[in-house]
Amino acid sequence: MSATTPTSSRAHTSARDQTRELLFDIIRSGGSVTRTDLVDATGLSRSTVNNAVTRLMEMGRISETEIGPKGPGTGSGRAGNVLSAVAAGSHVAGIDFGHTHISVAIADSLGSVVAETSAPFGVDLQAMEALDTAADLLRSLSAETGIGDLAEVTAGIPGPLDAATGLVCSPTILARWVGLDPAAELQRRLGAHVRTENDAYLGALGERLAGAGRAHADFLYVKVSDGIGACPVLNGQPYRGSRGIAGELGHTQLPGRSEPCRCGRRGCLEAVVSSGVVREQIRVTHPGDPFALTAALQDLDDPPIRRVLDEAGRTLGGVLADLVSLLNPAALILGGELGTAGPSFVAGVRAEVDHRALAASADLEIRSAELGTRAELIGAVMHAAASIRR
Ligand SMILES: [Zn+2]
């Protein structure tokens, strides 16, 4: 026997596993998925799809429901039957650390949320306390739902994580978290296996699997909240970069601006465009009115508010235009509190990207995240659900 045979065999098995997982992800993402849909969506042969579907049914991970009588020309009649994913008994959890909040959710093994809760918290300056609070929120949710054992937990961190070590790795962004291993800290508190990812990465994953990104294999997700982070999705996969810190856009310096930034420099993008800054500007135009920064702002039909949002969108669009030219994405999906604050902000981004990106913006869809400010949390539970299958 040739020495290469075992390796070739393993490679073949791995390719088959990947095909099966790809098809499972499509079935799991919902809708009325048929075998024909799977062939159309993947370009795989019908026999490859049939083999993978048979294996997934043997594993108890999907079921097939007959819809209506067999029609003429449908052969075995299976082509039009609907495939659905079957949730296993185990549960997972997601944690989303924002700069000013912590959200947690418990979901079934397919990533469908069972319960979730959120609390305001100054995450940047109190690392250990933030980890304690996240664990407390999750324990409360476990008690409320009666779901004690978690098979996997994924936590999103609003700063750069070194892909090799899992440590928070910027001396200026999330300074109080530097050198911390949030996965190990949370694991100690929760007694469950915990993985960490950058928050924008999870937002992109959430939109890809359950939001506006389902329609696109190539898009750019940008979380615009108290901080700004981005994650490109290339060929269907969120991209981390060589060290795991791709997309740290918030500290791009804007020419001619001097606003002080938390990183110690002046004129950074997120010192000029963030939900906190925009809230302050709205407070100037409407002193005393406690406006929440939500899509409901648009309903006020208030020209000064629309101008503030449009201007913030244009400033961000000026930075995103170069990325649009570089990556030629099909869509620009804006998440976070500000990215989902309504059409004026999106229109501002559109105007500036159209002005600067020229050819690459022609067919570009620009929109708010379909999952709103929950994109990161949904991405976290879906990441955790995918992890228990590996
Ligand atoms: Zn900065």
Residues whose N, C-alpha, C, O or C-beta is under 5 A from the ligand:
A	BS01	ZN	G250 H251 C261 R262 C263 C268
